[in-house]
Each structure stands twice: as structure tokens, then as C-alpha cells.
Amino acid sequence: MKYGFVKTAAVVPQTAVGDCNANAKNIISAAGEAVEKGAELILCPELCITSSTCGDLFVQPYFIRLCENAVKEVIQSTTDHDAIVIVGAPILFMNAVYNCSIVIHHGNIAGIVAKSILRNMSGKDESRHFSSGSSIPTGSRIVYAGQETEIGTGLIFRTEAYTFGIEIGSESQAPLSPGAELAVAGAEIILCPSAMSEYTGGNAIARQDIMSQSRRMKCGYVFANSGWGESTSKASYSGYASIAECGEIITETELFL
């Protein structure tokens, strides 16, 4: 942090559906580029370790183990820098699978946020594969990738200079979004990893939502959506990413790059 500003990055690594090892390598490469440019807080898209369009693979124990091993590679890569990296992965906890964002810093897992508001539209039936994070008891802990850490919803992460929280994908569209609750509780930056497919006029709506969220909550808002590597079936993904503050988009990507 310099002069009171936090340098954040929304990265969209190339995705290979279901190939956890390849995705981990692409995440490590993209995060490394962001670190070289001075980023302190790096957000990757929702379920970026696996891709979001794996269907029933999400409920296969072997696939979940492959994913966990790939996360270990990403964790190991963060020992070379001081940036915080957020990646998305399916996690098995208490006999249920959750859509999670994992907060990683300097080789350690700082915490795991589970998605609580599941989407059953736009060709995705999340409740078929995932349980709501709201079912996780407050204060729960998990041993994941060889480390014990907190797992749940509504987690606020604190550094010496700033605080941040995470809302995942379609949660941002809820009448009372997790991001709003996090902002009220003291989060200064809200991160939104996403895996929403494109449709006519969808990007304009997403931009308005991002500006509105950052304006209402008077915070920084970082958004990263899945890229075109997800587009292997009937839906297409644009890889749109943006960073906003207090109602204005500071920077954003073009679609389908």
C-alpha cells in the first residue's frame, strides 16, 4: 500500500475445463504477471481451478482430490511474493460440496468463503452440485491442502492497511447481497469472482451493477469473470474484469480477449 492506495488486480487466466493442473499453472502465471506490475490483491474468477462448467464432475470425490492438489501448487507459488491471491474451487466439507473462494497469502490459507446464494438459471443448476454456504456453522474450521483454516460465509479479512470481503458470482444480485453486509461490517474492498455467461445486453447490466455496488457500499469493488476457455458448450464467457471505486469504474477489460 502506497499513499493510502491499494493496488488490486482482476486476472482472467486461460481455462481448460476440468483440467485442474493446467488451470493451476495458468493461474500461477497470471498472478505472477500481476505481482510484477505491483499488485497487492489479486482476484481470479469463480471456480477457476476447475472451471465452472464441469457439471457432475463436481460431485466426484476423485475430481475433488485432484482440485485440492492443484490448489496446493498455487499455494506453494505464493511463497515467492507478498500479494494476496484469491482462487475459486469446489471443496468437500461435512459430506457436502461447496463453491468456494480460497484466500491465499505467502504460502498460507487465510480463510475459505463458501457461496451461500446459489444460481439456478442461465444453463446452470448450482443446487444440483453445491450446498449453500449458509448451512456451514459459524466458526467452522477445515483441514484443506494440508492446512487448518476457517471456512464459512461473511468472513472479513484484515491486513495492516485495509480490510476486504468476498461475494461470489450471482450473490451480488441478491436483494441483500453478502457484499452489502460485509461493507456494513467494515470491509473496505469487496471482491466478486464470477462465472456468468454472456447474453445480449448482459455486459451493460454487469457494469451498472458493479458501479451501483461500489457506490452504495462506498467501497472498492473488484470483479473477475470467467474467460472464453469456459465456452465449450452452449454458453459463452467473455472474461470481463473491472475495478470500481465509489460508483466509478477505474479500469476494465474488453470482452472476449
C-alpha positions as CSV (number, residue, x, y, z in Angstrom):
1,M,0.0,0.0,0.0
2,K,1.4,3.4,-1.0
3,Y,-0.1,6.9,-0.2
4,G,-3.2,5.2,1.1
5,F,-4.0,3.3,-2.1
6,V,-4.2,-0.5,-2.6
7,K,-3.1,-1.8,-6.0
8,T,-5.5,-4.6,-6.9
9,A,-5.7,-6.9,-10.0
10,A,-8.6,-8.8,-11.6
11,V,-7.0,-11.5,-13.6
12,V,-8.7,-13.9,-16.1
13,P,-6.4,-16.9,-16.7
14,Q,-6.9,-19.2,-19.7
15,T,-9.2,-22.0,-18.6
16,A,-9.2,-25.7,-19.6
17,V,-12.5,-27.3,-18.5
18,G,-11.8,-30.0,-15.9
19,D,-8.0,-29.8,-16.2
20,C,-7.0,-28.7,-12.7
21,N,-3.3,-28.9,-13.2
22,A,-3.3,-26.8,-16.4
23,N,-5.6,-24.3,-14.7
24,A,-3.3,-24.0,-11.7
25,K,-0.3,-23.3,-14.0
26,N,-2.3,-20.6,-15.8
27,I,-3.3,-19.0,-12.5
28,I,0.2,-19.0,-11.2
29,S,1.4,-17.4,-14.5
30,A,-1.3,-14.7,-14.5
31,A,-0.8,-13.9,-10.8
32,G,2.9,-13.7,-11.4
33,E,2.4,-11.1,-14.1
34,A,0.1,-9.1,-11.7
35,V,2.8,-9.2,-9.0
36,E,5.4,-7.9,-11.4
37,K,3.1,-4.9,-12.0
38,G,2.9,-4.3,-8.3
39,A,-0.5,-5.8,-7.4
40,E,-1.1,-6.5,-3.7
41,L,-4.5,-8.1,-4.0
42,I,-5.2,-10.5,-6.9
43,L,-8.6,-11.9,-7.8
44,C,-9.2,-14.8,-10.1
45,P,-12.7,-15.9,-11.4
46,E,-15.2,-18.2,-9.7
47,L,-14.2,-21.9,-9.7
48,C,-11.1,-21.1,-11.7
49,I,-9.2,-24.1,-10.5
50,T,-11.7,-26.5,-12.2
51,S,-13.7,-24.2,-14.5
52,S,-17.3,-23.6,-13.7
53,T,-18.8,-25.9,-16.4
54,C,-17.7,-29.3,-15.1
55,G,-21.2,-30.5,-14.4
56,D,-21.4,-33.7,-12.5
57,L,-17.6,-33.9,-12.1
58,F,-18.1,-31.5,-9.1
59,V,-19.6,-34.4,-7.1
60,Q,-16.9,-36.9,-8.0
61,P,-14.5,-37.5,-5.0
62,Y,-11.5,-38.2,-7.2
63,F,-12.0,-34.9,-9.1
64,I,-12.3,-33.0,-5.8
65,R,-8.9,-34.5,-4.7
66,L,-7.3,-33.5,-8.0
67,C,-8.6,-30.0,-7.4
68,E,-7.1,-29.9,-3.9
69,N,-3.7,-31.0,-5.2
70,A,-3.9,-28.2,-7.8
71,V,-4.6,-25.6,-5.1
72,K,-1.5,-26.8,-3.3
73,E,0.5,-25.8,-6.3
74,V,-1.0,-22.3,-6.3
75,I,-0.3,-22.0,-2.5
76,Q,3.3,-23.0,-3.0
77,S,3.7,-20.4,-5.7
78,T,2.7,-17.6,-3.3
79,T,5.7,-18.1,-1.1
80,D,7.7,-16.1,-3.7
81,H,5.8,-12.8,-3.1
82,D,3.7,-10.9,-0.6
83,A,0.5,-10.5,-2.7
84,I,-2.8,-12.0,-1.6
85,V,-4.3,-14.3,-4.2
86,I,-7.9,-15.5,-4.3
87,V,-8.8,-18.6,-6.3
88,G,-12.1,-20.5,-6.7
89,A,-12.6,-24.2,-6.2
90,P,-15.2,-26.8,-5.2
91,I,-14.5,-28.0,-1.6
92,L,-15.9,-31.1,0.2
93,F,-16.8,-30.3,3.8
94,M,-19.1,-32.2,6.2
95,N,-20.2,-34.5,3.4
96,A,-21.3,-31.7,1.1
97,V,-19.6,-29.8,-1.8
98,Y,-19.4,-26.0,-1.6
99,N,-18.5,-23.5,-4.3
100,C,-15.6,-21.6,-2.5
101,S,-13.1,-18.8,-2.8
102,I,-9.8,-19.5,-1.1
103,V,-7.7,-16.6,0.2
104,I,-4.0,-17.3,0.0
105,H,-1.1,-15.3,1.3
106,H,2.6,-16.2,1.4
107,G,2.0,-19.9,1.4
108,N,-0.8,-19.9,3.8
109,I,-4.6,-20.2,3.5
110,A,-6.1,-17.2,5.3
111,G,-9.6,-18.4,5.1
112,I,-12.2,-20.0,2.7
113,V,-15.5,-18.3,1.8
114,A,-18.4,-20.5,0.7
115,K,-21.1,-19.3,-1.7
116,S,-24.4,-19.1,0.1
117,I,-26.8,-17.9,-2.6
118,L,-26.9,-20.4,-5.4
119,R,-28.0,-19.7,-9.0
120,N,-30.3,-22.0,-10.9
121,M,-30.6,-20.2,-14.2
122,S,-28.6,-19.3,-17.4
123,G,-27.9,-23.0,-18.1
124,K,-26.5,-23.7,-14.6
125,D,-28.2,-25.6,-11.8
126,E,-25.8,-24.9,-8.9
127,S,-28.0,-26.5,-6.3
128,R,-27.6,-29.9,-8.1
129,H,-23.8,-29.9,-7.4
130,F,-23.3,-27.5,-4.4
131,S,-24.7,-26.9,-1.0
132,S,-25.4,-23.4,0.3
133,G,-22.6,-21.9,2.5
134,S,-25.4,-20.8,4.9
135,S,-25.5,-24.4,6.1
136,I,-22.0,-24.2,7.5
137,P,-22.0,-23.5,11.2
138,T,-20.3,-20.2,12.3
139,G,-16.7,-20.7,13.4
140,S,-16.2,-23.9,11.4
141,R,-12.7,-25.0,10.5
142,I,-11.4,-27.3,7.8
143,V,-8.2,-29.1,7.0
144,Y,-7.6,-28.3,3.3
145,A,-4.5,-28.6,1.2
146,G,-2.6,-29.7,4.4
147,Q,-3.6,-26.6,6.4
148,E,-6.3,-25.9,9.0
149,T,-8.3,-22.8,8.3
150,E,-11.7,-21.1,8.8
151,I,-14.5,-21.9,6.4
152,G,-17.9,-20.2,6.1
153,T,-19.7,-17.0,5.0
154,G,-19.4,-13.4,5.9
155,L,-15.7,-13.6,6.6
156,I,-13.8,-10.3,6.7
157,F,-10.0,-10.4,6.0
158,R,-7.8,-7.8,7.6
159,T,-4.3,-6.7,6.7
160,E,-2.3,-4.0,8.4
161,A,-3.6,-1.4,5.8
162,Y,-7.1,-2.5,4.7
163,T,-10.0,-4.9,5.0
164,F,-11.8,-6.9,2.4
165,G,-14.6,-9.4,1.9
166,I,-15.9,-11.7,-0.8
167,E,-19.2,-12.2,-2.5
168,I,-19.3,-14.9,-5.2
169,G,-20.9,-14.5,-8.6
170,S,-24.7,-14.2,-8.6
171,E,-24.7,-13.3,-4.9
172,S,-24.1,-9.7,-5.9
173,Q,-27.5,-9.7,-7.5
174,A,-29.4,-10.6,-4.3
175,P,-31.7,-8.0,-2.7
176,L,-29.4,-8.0,0.3
177,S,-26.1,-9.2,-1.0
178,P,-23.3,-10.6,1.1
179,G,-21.1,-7.7,-0.1
180,A,-23.5,-5.2,1.4
181,E,-23.4,-7.0,4.8
182,L,-19.6,-7.2,4.6
183,A,-19.4,-3.4,3.8
184,V,-21.6,-2.6,6.8
185,A,-19.3,-4.8,8.9
186,G,-16.3,-2.9,7.9
187,A,-15.0,-4.3,4.6
188,E,-13.3,-1.5,2.5
189,I,-12.9,-3.7,-0.6
190,I,-15.4,-6.2,-2.0
191,L,-14.1,-8.9,-4.3
192,C,-16.5,-10.6,-6.7
193,P,-15.2,-13.7,-8.5
194,S,-17.8,-14.7,-11.1
195,A,-18.6,-17.3,-13.8
196,M,-21.5,-15.7,-15.6
197,S,-22.2,-16.5,-19.2
198,E,-22.7,-13.6,-21.7
199,Y,-26.0,-12.7,-23.3
200,T,-27.3,-9.7,-25.3
201,G,-27.0,-6.6,-23.1
202,G,-25.5,-8.6,-20.2
203,N,-22.3,-6.7,-20.0
204,A,-24.0,-3.4,-19.8
205,I,-26.1,-4.7,-16.9
206,A,-22.9,-6.1,-15.2
207,R,-21.2,-2.7,-15.5
208,Q,-24.1,-0.9,-14.0
209,D,-24.3,-3.5,-11.1
210,I,-20.6,-3.1,-10.4
211,M,-20.8,0.7,-10.3
212,S,-24.0,0.6,-8.2
213,Q,-22.5,-1.8,-5.7
214,S,-19.4,0.3,-5.2
215,R,-21.5,3.5,-4.9
216,R,-24.0,2.0,-2.4
217,M,-21.4,0.4,-0.3
218,K,-18.8,3.3,-0.6
219,C,-16.0,0.8,-1.3
220,G,-13.6,-0.5,-3.8
221,Y,-15.1,-3.3,-5.9
222,V,-13.1,-5.9,-7.9
223,F,-14.8,-8.1,-10.4
224,A,-13.3,-11.0,-12.4
225,N,-15.4,-13.2,-14.7
226,S,-14.6,-16.5,-16.5
227,G,-12.9,-16.3,-19.8
228,W,-13.6,-17.8,-23.2
229,G,-11.9,-21.1,-22.3
230,E,-15.2,-21.9,-20.4
231,S,-17.1,-21.6,-23.7
232,T,-17.2,-25.3,-24.5
233,S,-20.9,-25.9,-24.6
234,K,-24.0,-23.8,-25.3
235,A,-22.9,-20.8,-23.3
236,S,-20.1,-18.3,-23.9
237,Y,-17.9,-16.4,-21.4
238,S,-16.4,-13.0,-22.1
239,G,-13.5,-12.8,-19.5
240,Y,-14.8,-9.4,-18.4
241,A,-12.9,-7.9,-15.5
242,S,-13.2,-4.5,-13.8
243,I,-12.2,-2.4,-10.8
244,A,-14.5,0.2,-9.4
245,E,-14.5,2.7,-6.6
246,C,-17.4,4.7,-5.1
247,G,-19.6,4.4,-8.2
248,E,-16.9,4.8,-10.9
249,I,-15.2,2.1,-12.9
250,I,-11.4,2.8,-12.7
251,T,-10.3,0.2,-15.3
252,E,-11.9,-2.6,-17.2
253,T,-11.1,-5.2,-19.9
254,E,-12.6,-5.6,-23.3
255,L,-14.8,-8.6,-23.9
256,F,-13.6,-11.9,-25.4
257,L,-9.9,-11.1,-25.4
